[in-house]
Amino acid sequence: MTYADRWLLPDGVEEILPAEAKAIDSLRRRLLDLYSTWGYDMVIPPLLEYTDSLLIGLGRDVDLLTFKVTDQLSGRTLGIRADITPQTARMDAHSFKRTGANRLCYAGHVVHTRPKNPLATRTPIQAGLEFYGESTIAADIEVVSLLLESLSVAGLPRQHIDLGHVGIYRAIAAAAGLSKVQEDAFFELLQRKATTEIRVWVDTNIDDTSTAALFLALPGLAGNKTVLQKARELFVALPAAQAAVDQLDQVAQVIEQRYPNAELYFDLGELRGYHYLTGLVFAAFAPGYGNPIASGGRYDHIGEVFGRARPATGFAVDITAISKLGLLHKEQVSAIAVVENSDPAQWQAVQDLRQQGERVVAVSGEADLAELGCDRQLLLRNGSYQLVAC
């Protein structure tokens, strides 16, 4: 290793310097304050825990994203969290049990073995919430509403969210009698919107022409609200798919009323989180950023692996991604410089200023005050300590 290599960070791992750190922390606090006003209690899950609980029920995708280490005390495998959702599910099931609804929120780092996309960091800061114990559509509406509120707090000029429902694909796959291998193969093609490959796959795997038509139509069921009516006509023989479309419609009606300026886009082939999500799925996008800045959905079965089956829905906001959009206000730091001496009156004057919320920096006589952000000095004038502009 050369001297220059010693300060280089691994690919996809980044440090956050003061101005951006202050802006990120300000957004973090505002989001948590927002969630609190809606009745969500903040929790701070550990950064690592046994993989037995950290990874169970989430599928292979999260497993591949998770760094694993050996615990030197127990010899068991630990995982550094790549997703906070299973940790809150464990809390709801055991350490913070409530008989009724349980609303939890959080903010903190997650760590990924690889970036989720070429521009993403492997150490994003997330803020999010989880709503446990409520199976009705009211919970889905509340969570989607809070996502839009989060986008507003973050200062996004446009509130754009994609809505989908994994129940639609599950209903089509069940009707076709797909094997697990077939289901996973089509899932991968659908995620890539690989239309030509999808047609080849359908010709090879689906004999019934009406069922084949459903698979072929799925990638194109994306757009404005008219997509829902088109889906109803297509899925007339699939009650489960019809019910999923109806849920999307109910959520959209309320959201449109509450947030008339929000842009809703429906993608019925969207299967993000398919391996553990069970119902409504959604994601938020920002102009100029090709990947979601927030995503979530309903996941009613994760609690089962902790011995307490609970309906659940929630989302996570990628604060780090939002910071890259240049929307966060980076305040100019204003500080007061003081060359310390042994005078108790000076010490008291400094403490009084700090109590008032002022930033007071002890400096030497040779300090570069502009570099330290100091626009004033505390000087002894006419027998008392006074602020003087630099």
N, C-alpha and C positions, 0 to 999 in steps of 0.2 A: 504494500500500500504506500503510495506516495503521500507527501505532506498535503498536497492539494486535495487528495481523495478523502482526507479525514473529516472535512466539513461538508462533503456531499451527502445528500439524503437519498434513500432508495427511490427508485422510480415510482411516481404516484404518491409519494409521501411528502407532505409539505408543512412548513412552519407558517405561523400567522403573526405578522408584525403588528406593532402597537396600534396604528390607525385603524387597520382592518379588524384587529382583535376587539377593539372598543366598539366598533359598529356591529360586529357579530354578536357580542355579548349584550348589547342594547336590544337587538332584535330577539335574542333568546329570552331576555327578561320580559319583553313586551308580549311575546307569544305565551309564555307561562302565565303572565297576568291575565291575558285574554281567556285562557282555558280555565283559570280559577273563577272568573266571573260566571262561567257556565256550570260551575260545580265540580270541576276536575281537581283531584288531589295530586300533588306532585310526589313522585317517588324517584329514588336514585338507585337503580340497580347496579350490581357490581360489574366491573369491566370484564371479568372472566369468571367462569364457573364450570362445573363438570359438564362435559359434552352430553352426558346422559339426559340432562334436562334442557341444555341450551339448544340442542339440535333436533330433539325429538318432535316429530309431527310437522316439520317444515319442508321436508323434501330435499332432494339432492342439490338444488341450486344454492341454498343457504349453506349446506354442508361444504360445498366447494369454495365458498367465499370465506370460510372460517379458518383462522389460524389456530393450530392445535399445539399444545405443549404438554409436557409431563409434569404433574405435581410432585415436587420433591418430598412432600410430607406423606402423601397417601399412595403415590405410584400410579394414580388414576389420570386419565386424560382430561385436561382442561381446554376449554375453548375461549378465545378472546371474541367477544360478541361482535357479530356482523349484523345483527338485527335485535332490537330491544323488545319487540313484541312478545317472544316466548318468555322473556323474563317477567313481564307484567302479567302474563297468563299464569305463571307459577305463583306470583304474589297473590293474584285473585283467588287461586285455588287453595293456598296454604297460609301464607304469612299475613295477608290482609283480607281475610274472608268477610264477605257481607252476604246476607241472605237475599237482598234485592239487588238493585242496580249498583254497579261499582264503576265510577269514572276515575281513571288514572291518567296522569300526564307526565312527561319526562323531557329532559334535554341532555345531550351528551354525545361523546364520540362513539362511533362504531369503527371497526377496522376490517378491511377486506383484503383477501389474499391477492386479488387482482381488481383493477378498476372496472366498474360496471360498463363504462364506455371509454373511448380513447381520451376524452378530455376530463374525465372524472378523477378526483383524488381517491386514494385508498383509505384515507382517514377522515371521512366526512363527519361534520357535526350535525346531528339531527335534533329536531324537536317534534314531539308527537303526542298522541293521546289514544287511549283505548277505552271503549265503552262495553262493559261486561254485564250480562244478566238481563238483557232486553232483546227479545227476538222480533219485535214488531218493526214495521217500516219507519216508525217514528225515530228509532235509533239511527237508522241509515240517513234519514233526513237531517238529524242533528249533526252528525259527523260531517256530511257533505257541506252543510251550512258553515260549520267551523273551519273547514278547509278554505272556503271562500273568504271567511273573515281573516284567516291567516294570511292569505294573499294580499288582502287589503292592508293589514298591519305591515307587511313586508314592503309595501309601496309599489306593487306591480300595477302598471297603468292599465293592463287588461287582465281580466279574470277569466281564464280559459281552462275548462276541465273536460276530459273525456270520460264518458260513462259507458260501462259494459256490464255483463252479467255472465259469470261462468256457468250458471245453470242452463244456459242455452246450448252450449257445446256439450255439456254432460247429457242433456236430454237427447240430442242428436246421436251421440256416441252410444247411448244405451239402446236407442231404437235400432241402431245398425248392428248391435251385438258385437262391438269391437273388442278385440283382445287388448290387454295392457300394452303389448308391443305396438299394435296398430294405432291405439289411441295416442301413445307418445310420439309415434312417427308423424301422424297428422298434426298434432299439437306443434311440433317443431316447424313444419311447413307453414302452418297458419301464422305463427309468430313472425315469420319472415315475409308473409304475404307472397309466397312463391307460387303464383297463379299457375304457371305452366306445370310445375312439379306436382301441384295439388291435383290438376286434371289427370296426370299420369297415375298418381296414387289412387284416385277415385276409380278410374277405369280398371285398375288392377285389383282393388280390394272390395268394391261395393257393386253387388249384382243388381239390386233393386233400383230401378230408374228413378223412382220418386225420392228415395233416400239419397241417391247420388246427387240429385238436384239440390238437396239441402246442403250437402257438403260443398258443392261448387258455388252455391250462393253466399255462403258464410263470409268469405273474404271481402265481398262487395257490400256487405250490410254496414256501411259506415257513412255518416253524414249528419244532416240535421234531423229534426224530429220526425220527418216523413219516413225515415228508416223504420221507425217503430210500427207504422201501419203496414209497410211492406213486409216486415217480419211476421206480423199477425197473419197475413194472408198465406205466407209460406209455411208457417208452423201450425196450421189449422188442425192437423192430426196429432200434434204433440202438446198435450195439456201442460206438461212441466215447462216447456219452452214458452208457451203462451203466458203462463204465470210469471215467468221471469221478465218478459216484455212488459207485462202489466205493472210489475214493481218499478221498472225503469220509468215508465210513464208517470206513475204516482209521484216518484221522487222529483222528476223533472217539473211537474206542475207546481209543486210547492217551491222549488228552487227558483223557477222563473218568476213566481210571484214575489218572493223575498228579495231576489237579486236580479232585477230586470236587466241590468247591464252585463250580467255574466254571460259568457259565450259557452254554450253547451254543445258538445260534439258526441255523437253516439257511435260506438264501434263494437258491434255485437260479436266480432271475432277477436276481441281483445282478451287475452288469457294470462295477463301478468299475474304471477302468484297462483296460477291454476292448481298447483299441487297441494296447496293448503287452504286457499280461499274457497268459499262455498256459495257466495251470492253476488251481490252488487260489488263491482270493482270500479275504481276511478283513479284518475291521475291529473295533475295540473301541469300546464306548460307555460313557458314564457317566451315572448318574441325574441328571436335570435339565439335561442338555446334549444337544441334538438332533442334533448332528453327530458324526462319528467323532473320537475323540481319538488314534487310531492306525489305520493301515491298511497293507496290504501284500499280497504274493502272489508267485506264480511268474512269471518273465519270462525265458524261455529264449532269446530271439532278439536281445536288445539287443547282446550281444557281437559278433554277426555284422557290425554296421556298423563295428566297430573292427578287423575282420580276425581275430577270434578267437571263434568260436561257443562259448559256455559255458552250461551249465545254471545257473540262478540263481534265488534266492528271497530275500526280505527284507521289512523293514517300516520305517516311520518313526513315531515317537511325537511328537505335538505338545505339547511341554513348555509352551508359552504357554497353550494351551487348558486343560491340567491346572491351571495356576496360577490360572485364573479360577474353578475349582471350589471354591476355598477349602480345599483339602486339604493344601496345603504348609505346613509348620510355619515360621512367621516368628519367629525367635528374638529375644528382647529383648537388644539389644546392651549389654554391660557394659563400661565404660571407666574409666580412671584419668586424672585431670587433673593436670597439672604446670605450674607457672609456672616457665619455664626461667630459669636464671641461669648464671653462668660457672664454677660449682663442678664440677670433674672428678668428684667423688664422686656428685653428682646425675646427671650424664650416665651414669656407670657403673650407677647404680641403675635408671635408665630402660632402659638396654640389657639389663640382667639380666631385668627384667620382660618386655620384648618377646621375649627369647629363650624365656621360659616360656610364650609365647603370649598374654600379656596385651595389651590394646589401651590404649596410652598416648597421650594427646592433649595437645600443648603448647597452653596457653591463656594469654590475658591475664588480668589481675586482674579485668576487668569481664565476663568470659564467663558466659553462661548455661549452667551445668554440666548442668542437667536436659535442656536442648535437645540437648546433645552426647552425652547418654546416659552421663554420668559419675556413678558412684555412690560413687567414692572419690577421694581426693587423695593425692599424694605430697608429704609435708611433712617438713621437717627438725625432728626432735624429739630432745632429749637427745644431740645430736652425731651422729645417724645419720638417714638418710632412711627414713621409715616410712609405711605406708598408713593413712589415716584416713578413716572414712566421712563422706560429705558430709552 
